[in-house]
Amino acid sequence: MRDVFGNIFTLTTFGESHGEAVGGVVDGFPAGIDVDTEFIQSELDRRRPGQSKITTDRKEPDRVELLSGVFEGKSTGCPIGFVVRNTNQHSSDYDNMRSLFRPSHADYTYFSKYGVRDHRGGGRSSARITISRCVAGALAKLALRQVGVSVQAYTSQVGDIALYDDYRRYDLSITETNAVRCPDKEKAAEMEKLISTVKAEGDTIGGIITCVVKGCPAGLGEPEFGKLHAALGMAMLSINAVKGFEYGTGFRSAGYRGSEINDIFVSREGKVHTKTNYSGGIQGGISNGEDIYFRVAFKPVATLLKEQATVDTDGSETTLTARGRHDPCVLPRAVPIVEAMAAMTILDYYLISKTVKI
């Protein structure tokens, strides 16, 4: 289904960027989980616009309202409905593109598929819709806490400024101490300077987010078409502006020999572990108990504040100079979205593992 994520833990979303609200319904959430509304709001605050000078100037409080499924601070096992009101739309900023297709945006494809499109901020294709994912992801994180699973993402590359691939080199606890959400303070300053320069030029820039899942038990994932890494890949590639996904050694594996990157099994404290973790915590599509880590590539934002050639809905060639408030780089605000989608996927597959009887 087009607007539903998950198998047992599911999220159905609704709304448009310039409509009355965005929201969703979470179903399959376990009963008896402490629902910390302040934590859920804090996750939304990490995604909201206007956080710093390197993000969009749009100001939205993005206050979440839980409508059902929670009683006296605990989940009831019933569907959890929620809504976040849109309060700071500047729809007139998009009047000049009512009949134009923005290059590399979803305008043309939506128009081709449906014969109609909401030109105000992209409507349903807007990244604002990821609000619903952050709410559901926060709920998933709260449930995963109960079983000792944590999810941490960070900005590992902006443009050509990149961190080492090995996440173990960094103190991930300092990720939230800078506007870029990068655990290397010197690199973070370079990234912020680059984003500011790009913004001043009316341009945009892409980058990479790395995510680490710790405490995931062995055995999550289904044979053949329900592989855990495939589910994570689908979740990440469903995020706006994502162009690539790799887990473990990823594409670099092509340059090695098997003798160099096979993960040797060892016994540690009476449990099976791997000496190395080139596999990224997943083997044969099933988690092996080691850290799961992956990287997600984001393209530059498609909306530029400079003139671009395009065509209108009649096919006539013209030019477009976008107006409005847009991110020069999605990476800082996309970190919590990556975490949310990872948490939702891991929780969904954890619940699947509890229902499957061999």
C-alpha positions in Angstrom: 0.0 0.0 0.0 1.3 3.4 -0.9 0.9 5.1 2.5 1.6 2.2 4.9 4.9 1.1 6.3 5.6 -2.2 8.1 4.3 -5.7 8.7 3.3 -6.0 12.3 4.3 -2.5 13.5 2.7 -0.3 10.9 2.5 3.4 10.2 -0.1 4.9 8.0 0.5 8.6 7.2 -1.6 11.5 5.8 -1.3 15.1 5.0 0.4 17.6 2.7 3.1 20.3 3.4 0.6 23.2 3.0 -2.5 21.5 4.2 -4.1 21.7 7.6 -2.0 19.1 9.2 0.2 16.0 8.8 -0.2 12.9 10.9 -0.6 9.2 11.1 -1.8 6.1 12.8 0.6 3.6 14.4 -0.8 0.1 14.7 0.7 -3.1 16.2 2.5 -1.2 18.9 2.9 -3.4 22.0 0.8 -2.6 25.1 2.3 -1.5 28.4 5.1 0.6 26.9 5.8 3.9 28.8 5.0 6.6 26.3 7.2 9.6 27.1 5.5 12.5 25.3 8.4 14.8 26.0 10.8 12.4 24.3 8.5 12.2 21.3 8.4 16.0 21.1 12.2 16.2 21.4 12.6 13.9 18.4 10.3 16.2 16.4 12.3 19.2 17.6 15.4 17.6 16.1 13.6 17.5 12.7 11.8 20.8 12.7 12.8 23.7 10.5 14.5 26.9 11.8 17.0 25.2 14.1 20.1 27.1 12.9 21.4 29.4 10.2 22.2 26.4 8.0 18.6 25.2 7.7 15.5 26.7 6.3 14.2 29.9 7.9 10.7 28.4 8.1 9.4 28.5 11.7 7.1 25.7 12.7 6.5 24.6 16.4 5.5 21.1 15.2 3.7 20.2 18.4 2.4 16.6 18.3 -1.0 15.7 19.6 -1.6 12.1 20.5 -5.2 11.3 19.9 -5.6 7.6 20.9 -3.9 4.5 22.0 -2.3 5.9 25.2 -3.9 5.8 28.7 -2.3 7.1 31.8 1.1 7.3 30.1 1.2 3.7 28.8 0.3 2.2 25.4 -2.9 0.3 25.3 -2.1 -1.9 22.3 -4.8 0.0 20.3 -3.9 2.2 17.3 -2.1 5.4 18.2 -3.4 8.3 16.2 -1.5 11.6 16.1 -1.6 14.9 14.3 0.8 17.9 13.9 -0.8 21.1 12.7 0.8 23.2 9.9 1.0 26.8 11.2 3.5 28.7 9.1 2.8 28.1 5.5 3.7 30.7 2.9 1.8 29.2 0.0 2.2 32.4 -2.1 5.9 31.7 -2.3 5.0 28.9 -4.8 2.6 30.9 -7.1 5.3 31.3 -9.8 5.7 27.6 -10.1 2.0 26.6 -10.3 2.3 25.6 -14.0 6.1 24.8 -14.0 8.0 21.7 -13.2 11.0 22.1 -10.9 14.1 20.3 -12.2 14.8 17.0 -10.3 11.7 17.4 -8.2 8.6 15.2 -8.0 6.4 17.8 -9.8 6.5 16.1 -13.2 6.2 12.6 -12.0 3.3 13.3 -9.7 1.6 15.2 -12.6 2.2 12.3 -14.9 0.8 9.7 -12.5 -2.2 11.6 -11.1 -2.9 14.3 -13.6 -3.0 16.9 -10.8 -0.4 18.1 -8.3 -0.2 20.4 -5.3 2.4 23.0 -6.3 2.6 24.4 -2.8 5.8 23.0 -1.5 5.3 19.8 -3.4 2.3 18.7 -1.4 2.5 15.0 -0.5 6.0 14.8 -2.0 7.4 17.3 0.5 9.9 16.3 3.2 7.5 17.8 5.7 5.6 14.5 5.5 8.5 12.9 7.4 7.1 14.4 10.6 4.9 11.3 10.8 7.9 9.1 10.5 9.7 10.9 13.4 6.7 10.4 15.7 6.4 6.7 14.9 10.1 6.4 15.1 10.1 7.9 18.6 7.5 5.4 19.7 9.6 2.6 18.2 12.7 3.8 20.1 10.7 3.8 23.3 9.7 0.2 22.7 13.3 -0.8 21.7 14.6 0.6 24.9 12.8 -2.2 26.7 14.9 -4.8 25.0 18.2 -2.9 25.1 18.4 -1.7 21.5 19.6 1.8 20.6 19.7 3.7 17.3 22.2 6.5 16.6 22.8 8.3 13.4 25.1 11.2 12.5 26.3 13.3 9.5 29.5 11.6 8.2 29.9 13.6 5.0 28.8 16.9 3.4 30.1 17.6 -0.1 33.7 16.5 -0.1 34.2 16.8 3.6 34.1 13.3 5.1 34.7 11.4 8.3 36.4 8.0 8.4 34.1 5.1 7.6 34.7 3.4 11.0 32.1 4.8 13.4 34.1 3.4 16.3 36.6 6.2 15.9 34.1 8.8 17.2 32.3 9.7 20.4 28.7 9.6 19.1 27.4 11.1 22.3 28.6 14.6 21.0 26.6 14.4 17.8 23.9 16.8 19.0 26.4 19.4 20.2 26.7 21.1 16.8 24.3 22.3 14.0 25.5 19.7 11.5 25.1 16.7 13.9 28.6 15.5 13.3 30.6 13.7 16.0 33.9 15.4 14.9 34.0 19.0 16.0 36.6 20.2 13.5 34.9 18.5 10.6 31.6 19.8 11.8 32.9 23.4 11.6 34.2 22.8 8.1 30.8 21.3 7.1 28.9 24.2 8.6 31.1 26.7 6.7 30.6 24.8 3.4 26.8 24.7 3.9 26.7 28.5 4.7 28.7 29.2 1.6 26.4 27.1 -0.6 23.4 28.8 0.9 24.7 32.2 0.2 25.1 31.2 -3.4 21.5 30.1 -3.6 22.7 26.6 -4.2 22.4 23.2 -2.4 24.7 20.3 -1.4 24.4 16.7 -0.5 26.1 14.2 1.8 26.0 11.0 3.8 24.4 9.9 7.1 25.8 6.9 9.0 23.6 5.0 11.3 24.5 2.5 14.1 22.1 0.0 15.8 23.5 -1.5 19.0 22.0 -4.3 21.1 20.1 -5.9 18.2 19.6 -9.6 19.0 20.7 -12.3 16.6 17.9 -13.8 14.5 16.0 -10.8 13.1 15.2 -11.1 9.4 13.4 -13.5 7.1 14.8 -15.8 4.4 14.7 -14.9 0.7 12.5 -11.8 0.3 12.3 -10.6 3.9 16.0 -10.0 4.5 16.7 -7.4 7.3 19.2 -5.4 5.2 16.7 -5.3 2.3 14.0 -4.0 4.7 16.5 -1.3 6.0 17.4 -0.4 2.4 13.7 0.0 1.5 13.1 2.1 4.6 16.0 4.4 3.9 15.3 4.7 0.1 11.8 5.8 1.0 13.2 9.0 2.6 13.1 12.1 0.5 16.3 12.9 -1.4 18.0 9.5 -0.6 19.9 8.2 -3.6 21.9 5.3 -2.1 22.2 2.8 0.7 25.0 0.4 1.8 25.5 -1.7 4.9 28.7 -3.1 6.4 31.6 -2.7 4.0 29.1 -2.1 1.2 30.5 -1.2 -2.2 34.1 -1.3 -0.9 33.6 -5.1 -0.6 34.1 -5.4 -4.3 37.8 -4.5 -3.9 38.7 -7.1 -1.3 39.4 -10.8 -1.3 37.3 -13.1 0.9 40.3 -13.9 3.0 40.6 -10.2 3.9 37.0 -9.5 5.0 35.4 -12.8 6.1 34.2 -12.3 9.7 35.7 -15.0 11.8 33.5 -16.5 14.5 34.8 -16.5 18.1 33.5 -17.4 21.5 33.2 -14.6 24.0 31.7 -15.0 27.4 29.9 -18.1 26.3 28.3 -16.5 23.3 29.1 -16.5 19.6 30.5 -13.3 18.2 32.6 -12.2 15.1 36.2 -11.1 15.5 35.5 -8.3 12.9 32.3 -6.8 11.6 32.7 -6.3 7.9 29.2 -7.8 7.4 27.6 -4.9 9.3 25.8 -7.1 11.8 23.7 -8.9 9.1 24.6 -12.2 7.4 22.3 -14.1 5.1 19.7 -11.4 5.6 19.5 -12.1 9.4 21.0 -10.1 12.3 24.0 -11.9 13.9 24.0 -9.9 17.2 26.9 -7.5 16.3 26.4 -3.8 15.7 24.3 -3.0 12.6 25.8 -0.1 10.7 24.9 1.4 7.3 25.3 4.6 5.3 22.7 6.6 3.5 23.5 9.0 0.6 21.4 12.2 0.1 21.4 14.2 -3.0 21.5 18.1 -3.0 18.0 19.6 -2.4 16.3 20.0 -5.8 14.9 23.5 -5.1 17.6 26.2 -5.9 17.3 29.9 -5.3 18.8 30.6 -8.7 17.5 30.5 -12.2 17.1 27.1 -13.9 15.8 26.0 -17.3 12.6 24.0 -17.2 9.3 23.4 -19.0 5.7 24.2 -18.1 2.7 21.9 -18.0 2.1 22.6 -21.7 5.6 21.5 -22.6 6.9 25.0 -23.4 10.5 25.8 -22.4 10.9 28.5 -19.8 12.9 29.4 -16.7 12.2 29.2 -13.0 13.7 31.0 -10.1 12.3 29.5 -6.9 11.3 31.6 -3.9 10.6 30.7 -0.4 12.4 29.1 2.5 14.4 26.0 1.7 17.2 23.9 3.2 20.6 24.3 1.5 21.5 20.8 2.8 19.1 18.2 4.2 21.6 16.3 6.3 21.3 18.0 9.7 17.5 17.6 9.7 17.6 14.1 8.1 19.6 12.5 10.9 16.5 11.9 13.1 14.5 10.7 10.1 17.1 8.0 9.4 17.1 7.0 13.0 13.3 6.9 13.0 13.1 4.6 9.9 15.8 2.3 11.4 14.0 2.0 14.7 10.7 1.3 13.0 12.3 -1.4 10.9 14.1 -3.1 13.7 11.0 -3.0 16.0 8.8 -4.5 13.2 11.3 -7.3 12.6 11.7 -7.9 16.3 7.9 -8.3 16.6 7.9 -10.6 13.6 10.5 -12.8 15.3 8.2 -13.1 18.3 5.3 -14.4 16.2 7.2 -16.9 14.1 7.3 -20.5 15.5 9.8 -22.9 14.0 
